[in-house]
Amino acid sequence: MACGGTYQKHKMIAAHKSLPCGTRVKMTNRRNGRTVKLTVRDRGPYGDKKLKFDVSRRAAKRLGMVRAGRVPVKAVLLHK
């Protein structure tokens, strides 16, 4: 991972292209209202310019988006 260490799908983490490593983000799934707090630990996603965040499997489960893959979210910076 760009911020050091190895990817751990059971952590509440996310990748973002420009937010500094360690940034805390509150993310809400706009379709179902579920909310999680994540820490940016990696860079990306790079494949799709519309995609802003890439979240871990655990975060995706808590957000209720595993089957959908992509959902509209609201992201609020908690601190950098």
C-alpha positions in Angstrom: 0.0 0.0 0.0 1.2 3.5 -0.7 1.1 4.5 3.0 3.1 1.4 4.0 2.1 -2.0 5.2 0.0 -4.6 3.3 -3.7 -4.5 2.3 -6.0 -5.9 5.0 -9.6 -6.3 3.8 -10.9 -6.6 7.4 -9.8 -3.0 8.3 -11.9 0.1 7.8 -9.7 1.7 5.1 -10.0 3.4 1.8 -7.9 4.5 -1.2 -8.0 8.1 -2.6 -5.9 9.8 -5.2 -5.1 13.0 -3.4 -6.1 12.9 0.3 -3.0 12.4 2.5 -2.4 9.1 4.2 -4.0 8.9 7.6 -7.0 11.2 6.6 -10.2 10.2 8.4 -13.4 10.3 6.3 -17.0 9.7 7.3 -18.7 8.0 4.3 -22.4 7.6 3.8 -24.1 5.4 1.2 -26.7 7.7 -0.3 -28.9 4.8 -1.3 -29.4 3.3 2.2 -28.1 5.8 4.6 -25.4 3.5 6.2 -22.4 5.3 7.5 -18.8 4.3 8.3 -15.6 6.0 9.3 -12.6 5.2 7.2 -8.9 6.0 7.1 -7.1 6.7 3.8 -4.2 4.1 3.6 -3.6 3.9 -0.2 -3.6 5.8 -3.5 -6.2 5.2 -6.2 -8.5 4.2 -7.8 -7.0 4.9 -11.2 -9.1 3.0 -13.7 -12.2 5.1 -13.7 -12.0 8.9 -13.4 -15.6 9.1 -11.9 -14.6 6.8 -9.0 -13.3 8.9 -6.1 -12.8 6.2 -3.3 -12.0 2.5 -3.2 -13.0 0.9 0.1 -12.0 -2.3 1.8 -14.3 -5.3 1.8 -15.2 -4.7 5.5 -16.2 -1.1 4.7 -18.1 -2.2 1.6 -20.1 -4.7 3.7 -20.9 -2.1 6.4 -22.0 0.3 3.7 -24.2 -2.4 2.1 -22.5 -2.1 -1.3 -20.8 -5.5 -1.8 -23.2 -6.7 -4.5 -23.7 -3.3 -6.1 -19.9 -2.7 -6.3 -20.4 1.1 -6.8 -22.8 3.4 -5.1 -23.2 7.1 -4.7 -21.7 8.3 -1.4 -21.3 11.4 0.6 -17.8 11.8 2.1 -17.0 14.2 4.9 -13.4 14.9 6.0 -13.1 14.3 9.7 -9.4 15.4 9.8 -6.2 15.2 7.9 
